[in-house]
Amino acid sequence: MIKEGWEVVIGLEIHAQLSTESKIFCGCSTRFGDEPNSNTCPVCLGLPGALPVLNWRAVELGARAALALGLELNGRSVFARKNYFYPDLPKGYQISQYDQPFSERGELEMMTSVRDESGHAREWKPMKVRILRLHLEEDAGKNVHEGLPETDRFSYVDLNRAGTPLAEIVTEPDFRTSWEAYDYVNHVRRALQWVGASEADMEKGNLRCEANVSVRRTGEGFGTKVELKNLNSVRFMQKAIEFEIERQIELIESGGRVSQETRLWDDHLGETRVMRSKEEAHDYRYFPEPDLPPLVLPEGFAERVRAEMPELPEARRARFMDEYGLSYPDASQLTSGRALADYFERAAKASENARAASNWIRSEVLRELEAAGRGAEESPVAPEELGALVRLVDGGKISGKQAKDVLVEMFRTGKTASAIVEEQGLAQVSDAGEIERIVSEVVAANPKQLEQYRAGKESLLGFFVGQVMKASQGKANPKLVNETLLKKLKG
């Protein structure tokens, strides 16, 4: 909770690695996990005489990302050299874009949560986020310190990542809480994954975020912003913003001043720490990249890319609610990933009962997938087979309880529902004459309980149901059993 009398202003930058097989200006592989410095060449090492050549696939995926986030593509954009020196930047400059970006002027509609002090969402509300720009650039390499002996005083550099294509997504300072920022980053991650623009896997480092945080007394102008750099977890970002809000307010109230600087999040200590004083844009000394011509998009390019994109998650969620009668929370969960949405839609059609398919997926299927560490696209149970299982339940062939056991066996063996039901002899008895016979035998065998029931002790219905199910070895159709018993017990 933000301290009374104060307001928070947050802007976000996301760096997403585009899902190309080769780097943005050379043919080196972008494959993750290879031997350090094995995917390098004169171009991405910045050797004299090596010239960059633009990878058009990066342009196509950047366009997908921009359109998915509601940005306008610029027909002409210019690459620029952003001059600064770090050990992991071989050329001493980064090829990026500055005053003429690839895309800009976006407005994104999303849902954000209102949370209590423990972080639990109390409600959800719509929010609009202005996206200033999405531009294309190359990544730097990586300084390596982890996993080295404590006595080793050297820093190591892995340049495999140098030159991988990035989409940098910059927002206006539209966020007022850390949880709004948290929800936005998750929204962007899903959108990029959905359209195939980026894996957006923060553990692999192919999506990183930075937050610009400032505080001000209510009604005053903008305060001094602090940049929180290289946050490789959405939860770490949220915690870092919360810490920074409290730190800045406490500093100002004690008579101090906030310095414009870049800070890093230390999760072990639960605090931010100074990395360096913050550079302004002019400190980078941008100028047009002389070795690359302006990027001019062909006529009709945006329309072609848009036509090749899948139905976006918000549109699909709305359609699920309208077409299948799902609630907002259910439709939102089922559109949390494209593979899961595809799985549901195929299961819904196969089952002929979309709401039942939804319930089975959100409870039983997702539990089994999570236990196995798999996604919907890796499910050993095909959506059509889940649909077949739902039909068996709806048709009275097996009970819901039996179906749960069958589903577990389907995950374990990969067999179909019908095969498992037949092998284990689970098919329900739904023959009215057979159930009538079993009910008559059970009632005749329990005259005392029958007398008590007819005297008003209706709770004994459960006793009779249990006896019938026992006599049928659990195979009697529960619905028919209840209907037949009620008629029989009333005489």
N, C-alpha and C positions, 0 to 999 in steps of 0.2 A: 504494500500500500504506500502511495506517495504522501509524504508529509503535508499536512494542511498548510495552505498558503504558498505552495510551490507548484510549478508546472515543469514537465519534462518534454524536451524536444529531441527526437531521434530520427536520423536518416540512415539508410542502409545501403551498402554496396555488396553485391554478390559476384564472385568470380566462379563461373561454371565452365568446366572443361568440356568442349564439344566432342561428340562421339565419333571422331574421324579415326581412320586406321593409321594415318600418317600426320606429321606435324603441319603447321599452318603454312610454312614457307619452304619446306624441304620434304624429302621422301622418307625420313626416318620414322620408325615405328613409334606409336604412342602406347604400346603395350605396357601394362602395369606389372611391376614385380621382377623385371629382367635385371640382370647383373648391372651394377652401377656403371654409368658412363658407356654402356654398350650400344645404346641407340643414339649415336651422335654422328655428325658429319661436319665438313667445313662451314656449311651455312649456319647450323644452329650453334656451332662453336664460335662463330664470328671471325673466322680466319680471313686474312686479306684476300681480296679478289673473289670471294664467294658471294653470289647474288641470290636474293630471295625470289621465289616464285609462288604466287598465291595459290593455295589449295582451294579449289572451287567448292569442294564438299563442305568446307568450313563455312562458306558463304551460305550454302543451302540450309545447313543446320542452324546457323545464326538467324536466318530468316524465319525458320520454324519457331525458334525460341521467341523472337520478337513478336511475331503474329499471335502466338499463344498467350502472350502477356499484354496484348492490346496496343502494341506500339506501331507507329507508322514507319515503313521502310523509306529511306532516302534514296532517290535514284542515283545520286552521286555522293560518294564519301571518300575521304582522303586518309591515308595512313601517315602517321607522324612518328618521329623519333622522340622518345621520352628519355632524356639523358639523366642517368644517375648511376652510381657505382655500388654494387654489392658483390661479394665473392661468388655468388651463384648466378651472376649476369655476365656472361663471357664478353659480349660486345661493349659493355659499358653503357648501353642504351637498350631500351625495350621498344619494339615496333608496336605501336598502339594507334589510337585515334584520338583526336583532340577537339578541334572546333567544328569539324564536319564529320559527325559520327554516322555509323551505319543505320541506326534507327533512333527515334526519339518521340517525345510527346505521347506517352501512353497513360491510360487510366485503367486500373485493374480493380474489379469488384471482387471482394472476398468476404468470408465470414471470419469474425474474430471472437475470442472468448472473454467473458468477464469472470475473473477467478477470485477465489477466496485466498486467505493468507497461506493456506496449505498447498495452493496451486491447483485446486480442483475447479473445473469449469462450472459456474453456476448457471450461465446462460450464454447464448450465442447471438451476435448481432451483425448486420451487414456493415461493411466498411469500404471506402474507396481510397485507393492508393495511387498517387501520381508518380509515374515512372519518368524520370528526366530523360534517360537515354539507355540504349544497349549498344555498346560498340565492340568491335572485334580487336583482339590483340594476341600477342604471344606470351606464354608463361616464362618465368625464370626457372632456374634449377632449384636445387634443394640443399641447404646446409644440413649435414648429418652430425648429430651429437649423441643420439640414443644408441644404446647397445655397445658402447665403447668402454674400454677399461678406465677406471677412475683415475689412473695414473697418466692416461693419455691426454696431453695438453693441446693436441691439435684439433682443428675443425676440419671435417671432410666435406667435399662437395660432390653431389651426384647430378650430372647434367642431362640425365635421361628426360627430365621433364621440361628442359629448356626448349622453347619453340612449340610446345603443345598449344593448340588453339583454345582461346578463352573467349567467352562472352561476359563482359563486365556490365552488370545491371545496376543502375544508380537511381535511387528514389529521391523525391523531394522529402524534406523533414516532416513527414506526415504522421509519425507514430508518437503516441503519448504514454505508452506503457511498454514494459519489456515483453509482456505477453502478446501485444499486437505485433511486435517485431518477430516473436517466436512463430506466430501463426502465419505471418507473411512469408517467412523463409520456407516453412513447410509447404505453403501453397505454391511457391515458385518451384521448389524441388519436384513436387508432383507434376506440375505443368511441363517442366523440362523432360522428365522421364516419360510422361504420357505421349508426347509428340516425337520421342526418340532423339531429341536434341542433345541430351547429356545423360550419363548414368546418374549424375548428381549424388554420388556416393561419398559422403564426407570422410568415411574411414580410409578411403583410397586417396583422399586429398583432391578429388576432382570437383569438389564444390567447397568453397571457403567464403566466409562472410566477414564483413567489417561493419562496425556501428559507429556513427558519429553522435555523441551524447552531450547534451548541455542541459542545464537547469536554469530556471528564472523564477523570480517571485511573480505571483499571479498578476497579470496585466502589464508586465514589463516587456521590453524587447528581448531579442535573442541573447542568451549568455554565451560564454566562451566554450566552444565545442572541444571535446576530447575524442580522438579516434581510438577505437578498440580494434586491434589488428589480428588477422589470421585466426579467427575463431573457427575451430574445426568440428564443432558440435553445436547443434541448435540449442541444446540445454545449457552448454557452457556459455553461449552467447547471452541467453536470458539471464543467467546468474551474474555474468560480468556486467551487464547493463544495470542490474539491480544494485550491485556493489558500487558501481560508479555513480549512480544517482545519490546514494547515501553519502559517499565520500565527498562529492561536490557540495551538497547541501551543508554538510557538517563543516567543510572548509570555509564556505562563505559566511556561515553564521558565526564562526569563530574569528572573523575579521580578515581572513585570507583571501587570495584571488586564485581562480582556476587558471592554470597555464595551458596554452594550446600545445598539445603534445600527443604523441602516439604511445599507447600503453598496451601491454600484453596481459592476458588472463592466466593466472597461476592457480590451477584447480586444486593443487595440493594444499596451498595456503588459503584458498578461497578469497583471493584478492587480485586486483590489477596492480601492475608495476610499470614504471617508466621504461620505454624502449628508446625513444629519441624525441627531440623537439619536432613539432609537426611542420612539414614543408607546405608551402602554398604552391599552387599550380605553376606560377612563374619560376619557382625555384628548380623545376625539372628541366627548363629550357627546351620546350617543345619546338620542333620545326618539321616541315613536311619531309617524309621519307623520300630521298632522291632516287632510290633504286626500285620504287614501285609506282606504277601509274595510278591515277584515281580509280576507285572501284565504281564502275558504271553498271547498273543492273539492266539486263535486257528488257525490252518492252514486254509487258505481261508476266514478268517474273513473279511478282507478289501473288497474282491470281493463280498461277500454276502451283506455287508452293502451298497456298491455302487449299487448293483443290486436292492435293495429295495428303493433307493432314487428316488425322482421325477426328471424329466427333469429340469436342473438348469436354473435360470432366463436368463443368457446370451445366452445360447443355444436356449431357447424358444423365446427370442427376435429376434435372427437371423432367426429362422424358421418362425416367424410371418411376417417378412419382405419378406422372400423368398416365402413362401406359400400363403400369403394373400395380398402381394403387399403393405404393410404398410410402411410409412416413419419411419426413426429412432426415431424421437420424439414420434410419435404415438405408435410405438411398445414398446418403453421404458416406456411410461405411463401405458400401458396395462399390463406390466410385473412388475409393482412396487410392486405387491403383488400376491401371488399364487392364492388366491381366485378370484381376479379380472381377472387374466389371464384365469383361468378356465371358468369364466362367459363369457368372450369374445368368447372363442373358441366354447362353446356350442351355443351361440347366432349367431355366424358367420355361423355355419353349419345349424342352423334352418332357418336363413334368406335367405341363398343362395346368400348373398351379404355382404361379409366380411367388405368391406370398409364402407358401410352404417352402419353396426352394430357397427363398431369402432367409427364412428362419433356420433351415438346416445349414446353410452356408455360414451364416453369422455365428452360429453356436458350434455345432459339431464339426463341420469341415475346417473352419479356421483353427479350432482347438487342435485337431489332428495335424494340420499343416505346421502350426507353431511348434508343436512337440517334436516334429521331424525336422524343424529348421528349414522348411521349404516355402516357396511362394505358390500362388494359385497355378502359375504356368507349369509347375513341377509336380502337380498333384497326381498320384498314381490312380486316383479315381477320376475318370473323365466326367465332364459335366453332364453328358448324356446318360451316363450310368447313375449319377446322383438323381437325375430326373426319373429314371426307371425305378429307383428305390422309393421316391416320393409317390409314384403311381401305385406301387405295391401297397403302401400304407393307405392311400386314398381309396384304393379298391377293396380294402378289407382283407387283403391276402396275409399281411403280417401286422402286428401291433407297432405302435410308436416305440415302445421299449425294445421290442425285438429288432426293429430297424436300426436302433443305435448300435446294438451288438453287431448287426450285419455290416454297418458302415465301418466299424473298427476292423472287421475281418477283410473288408474290401481294401482298406488302406494297407493292411498287412500282407495280403496275398495278391492283390491286383485282379482278383476274380470279380465277376459280375454279381449283382445282387441276386438275380434269379438263380444262378448257379449255387450260391451259398445257401439260399433258402431251401433248394432242393436237396443238397448234400446233407444238411443238418435237420431236414424234416421239420422246418419251421412254419410251413404254410398253415395259416389259420383255418379252422373249421368254420365256414360261413354258411354251411348247409342248414337251413332253418329246421328241417326235420331231424337232423342229427342233434342239433342243439336242444330242440324240444325234448328228445329222448333223454339226454344227459340231465337237463333241468328237472324232468319228472322223477328220475331216479334219486337225485340229490334231495328234492323236497320230501319224497316218500321216506327217505332214510333219516330225516331229521324232524319228526312230528312235534317234539317239544319246542324247538326253535320256531317252527311254523305257527304253533299256537301263540307263542309270545309275540311274534311279528304281527299276527292278526289282532292281537290285543292292544296294539299301539306301539310296540317296541320296533320302530322302523329302522333303527340303526343295525338291526340284524341282516339287512339287505347285504351289507358288506360281507357277512359271514357266508351267506349263500353264494355270493359271487365267487368268493375264494374257494368254496367247495367245488363249484362247477369248473373253475379254471384248473383245480387240482385234478379233477376227474378227467379233464380233457388234455392233461399234461401241458397246460398253458397255451393250447392251440385254439381254443374257442374264441370267436370274434367277440371282444368285450361289449361292443354296442349291442349285438344281437342277444348276448347273454343277459344284459340288463333289461332289455325290452321284454324278453321271454319270461324272465323271473318276475318282473312286476305284474305281468298278467297272471302268472301261475300262483303267486303268493296271495293275490287278492281273491283268488278262487272264482 
